[in-house]
Amino acid sequence: MVCTSRWAFTSTKKTKEVWVMQRPELTRLVDEDGDNVADEYETVNSSWGLTDNYHEYSFGLVRDRYGNFYGTLNTSLSWRGWASSHRWDIGRVHDSKMGRSAFYRG
């Protein structure tokens, strides 16, 4: 399926829909008419928050065999953090652990 967004990091293998993790949101793209071009862009989740800091991105959307999505959210802090595994409910972001060793230096 063709998507015009340059931030389409990953997708599932379904033929009519593609799941995309973008900087501000998790998006579901749907090809309604089978022409391999996304006709519908649905924001599924955007509740993790976003500032104007250019360090904040989301990475690594993968799906396990049960249909759960996993991804990581970058932070605007000057520290290399870690990812913890939590099950994503569609439409809700779970609390996660993040560490930091310095305040944001902007």
C-alpha positions in Angstrom: 0.0 0.0 0.0 1.3 3.5 -0.9 1.4 6.1 1.8 2.5 9.7 1.2 3.8 10.2 4.8 7.6 10.1 5.1 7.3 9.0 8.7 5.8 5.6 8.0 8.1 3.5 10.1 6.5 0.1 10.0 3.3 -1.8 9.2 1.5 -5.1 9.5 1.1 -7.6 6.8 -2.6 -7.2 6.3 -3.7 -6.3 2.8 -6.4 -3.7 3.4 -4.8 -1.8 6.3 -1.4 -0.6 7.5 -0.5 0.5 11.0 1.9 3.4 11.2 3.8 4.8 14.2 4.4 8.5 13.6 5.9 11.2 15.8 2.6 12.3 17.2 0.4 9.3 16.8 -0.4 5.7 16.0 -2.3 5.8 12.7 -4.3 3.1 10.8 -4.3 3.5 7.0 -7.0 1.7 5.1 -7.2 0.9 1.4 -10.9 0.9 0.7 -10.9 0.4 -3.1 -8.0 -2.0 -3.5 -5.8 0.3 -5.5 -2.9 0.1 -3.0 -3.3 3.7 -2.0 -4.5 4.7 1.5 -8.0 6.1 1.3 -8.6 6.5 5.0 -6.2 7.8 7.7 -7.4 7.1 11.2 -5.7 8.4 14.3 -5.9 5.5 16.7 -3.9 7.0 19.5 -2.2 10.3 20.1 -2.3 10.5 23.9 1.4 10.2 24.7 1.9 13.9 24.3 4.2 15.9 22.2 6.2 19.2 22.5 8.0 21.2 19.9 11.3 19.6 20.9 12.9 18.0 17.9 14.2 15.1 19.9 10.7 13.6 20.5 9.9 10.8 18.2 8.4 7.4 18.3 10.1 4.3 17.0 9.9 0.6 16.3 6.3 -0.4 15.9 6.1 -4.1 16.0 3.2 -6.5 16.5 3.3 -9.8 18.3 1.4 -12.9 17.4 -1.5 -11.9 19.7 -2.0 -8.6 17.8 -0.4 -6.4 20.5 1.7 -3.4 19.3 5.0 -2.4 20.8 7.0 0.7 20.3 9.2 3.2 22.0 8.8 6.9 22.6 11.9 9.1 22.6 12.3 11.8 25.1 13.6 15.4 25.0 16.0 14.6 27.9 19.7 14.2 27.4 19.9 10.6 28.5 19.8 7.2 26.8 16.8 5.5 28.4 15.3 2.0 28.1 12.1 0.5 26.8 9.8 -1.6 29.0 7.2 -4.0 27.7 3.5 -3.1 28.3 0.5 -4.2 26.4 -1.1 -1.4 24.4 -4.8 -1.1 24.4 -5.9 0.6 21.2 -6.7 4.1 22.1 -4.8 4.2 25.4 -1.1 4.5 26.3 0.1 2.7 29.4 2.4 4.3 31.9 6.0 3.3 31.4 9.3 3.8 33.1 11.7 6.4 31.8 14.9 7.5 33.4 17.0 10.6 33.1 20.4 11.8 34.4 20.2 15.5 33.4 17.6 18.2 32.9 16.6 19.2 29.4 19.3 21.6 28.0 17.3 22.8 25.0 
